[in-house]
Amino acid sequence: MKPAATSKEDILAVCRALIHSQGGQALNVRQVAAACDISVGTVYNYFGSKAELVGAAIESVWYDIFRCAEGQEAFRTTQDCIRWLFARMAYGSQQYPGFFTLHSVNFVSSEKQEGKQRMQQAWQHILTMLCEVMRQDTRIRPDAFDENFTPEQFANLLFSLLLAAQLRGQYDPAPVLQLVQRTLYGTSPTSL
């Protein structure tokens, strides 16, 4: 017999396992309680509503996919960051089949504010990380950015490309790496 889930973290681990094996639609309080070997009331002791449970589970999945390993150093280049992001997307797609597509379509187009807010927080974290990496990337040529083309604008463009690659299930970063190479490291726009 499996031990009962006894903490919020235990319940979230079971939620991740359910999402892995059955998809995001498997998250309902009764199924989570049964999988944790606890009562429905115990789930509600940790999470005030189904929306809170689902939101926390989604945040937990996003964290699992895009967390940096303990002791991992900051990315030295924008290209290192892009490679890592594509590798993590591939991991997320394998570990949580259909999560990105289901999650994006379901929460972007619905009133499920809790899940949508947590997804947007995860996305903002990625955008912030991209901007920070670009600001510290010593390989970027000095004239790559100006008041008309900022790191934030380029991060948004890169993020859009990441989302498009995710929706297509294409995890080869080569085209995006070429874009970064030519735009940030390559020849200056005036000499083209």
N, C-alpha and C positions, 0 to 999 in steps of 0.2 A: 504494500500500500504506500502511495506517495504521501509525504508529509504535507500538511495543510499550509497554504500561504499565510504567513503571519505578519507581513509588513506591506506597506505600499509598494516597495521595490519588488517584493515577491510577486505581487499581483501584476505589476507592470511587466515583469519577466514572463509571466504566463500569457499576458496580452501579446507580447512580441512573438511568443511561440505560436499562438493562435493565428496571428497575422501571417506568420511564416507558412503555416500549414494549410490555413483555410482562407486567407485573405482578410482584408479589413472589414468586410461585411460580417465576419464571425464575431465581432465585438458587440455582444449584448450582455447585460448584467447577469442573466441566468447562466449563460454558457461560460462566462468568465468565472462565476462562483463555482460552478460544477468542476471546471478544469482546475481550480485552486483548492477544491475540496473544502470549501467554506460556505456559509449561508449567504444568501442575497443580502441580508441585513449587514453582514460583515463587510461586504463590498461597499455598501453605502456608508459605513463608518469611516472608510478611507476616502471615498469619492462621493460628494453630495448629490450627484445626478449621473445619469448615463452620459450626458454631454461632457461632464467633467472627466469621467472615466475614459471616454473615447479621446478627448483632447489630450489627456495625460499620456495615453498609450501612443498616440500619434507623435507627440513630442519625444517620447522615449525611443520610438523607431528612428525619427530624424536624428536624434542624438547618437544612437548606435551607428547609423550610417556615416555621419559626418564628424564624429569626434576624432580628435587627434590622439594617437597613442601616448600613453604616459611617457614623459621624458622626450617626446619628439621635438626636435628643434624647429624653429620657425622656418618657413620656406625662404630660400635664398633668392629665388627668381620667380617671376610670374609664371614662367613655363613649368617650374617644379610644382607650383600650386595647381595649375591646370591639369597636369598629369595626375596629381593626387585626387582632384575632384572627379575626373573621369573614372579613375580606379574605384573610388568610393561609390560612384553611381552604379558601376558594374556590380560591386559587392551588394549594394542595396537591391538591385534588380534580382540578383540571385537569391539573396537571403529572404527577401520579402516580395515574391513574385506579384506583379500587378499593383504594388503599393503606390508607386509614383503616379501612374495613370489614374487609378481609381481615386486616390486621394486628391489629386489635382482637379479632376473633373467633378468629383462629388462636392468638394468644399469650395471651389471657386464659383460654382454655379448654384450654390444652395444657401439656405439661411443658417446653416450650422456654424455659427459665429465662433464658437470655442475652437473647433478644429481649424477653421480658416485662419484665425488669429495665430495659432501656434505654427501653422505652415508658413505664414508670412514672417514670423519671428525667425524661423529657421532660414528662410530665404534672405532676410536682412543680415543675418549673421554671416552667411556666405558672401554677400555683397561687401560687407564691412571688411571681411578677411581679404578679399581680392584687392580692395582699395589700399589696405594697409601693406600688403605684399608689394603692390606697385610703387608705393611711396618709399619703400626700403630697398627696392631692386636697383642695385648699382649698375646693372647692365643696360638699363633704359637710357637711351640717348637723351641729352639735355633738352632738345627741342621737340620731344615727343608730345608733350602736353603744353597747353596754353589756356587762356581764359575761354576760348571757343571749343576746346577739346580737352576735357578734364579726366583725371583718373576715375571719377565717379561715373562719367558718361561711358567710358570704355568698359568699366566693370559691369555696368548695366547691359552693354552689348554682349560681353562675354557670357554673362549670366543667361541672356536670352538664347545664345547658342548652346549653352549647357542644357537648358530646358528642352530645346528643340531636339538635341541629340538624345536626351532621355526619353522623350515621347516616341522617337523612332527606334529606340533600343540600340543605338549605335554608340559604342563606347571607345572608339578609336579617336584619340585626341589630336591626331596629326593635322587635320585641317585648321583647327583652332590654334595649335602650336605654330603653324605657318603664319597665320594672321598676326599672332603676337610677335613672332620673329620679324616680319616685314613692317609692322606698324610701330613697335616699340624699340626694337634693336637694330633694324635695318637702316637703309639709306634714308636721309631726311626727305620730306615731301618736296622741298624746293629743288632738289637735285634729280627728281624723277623725270 
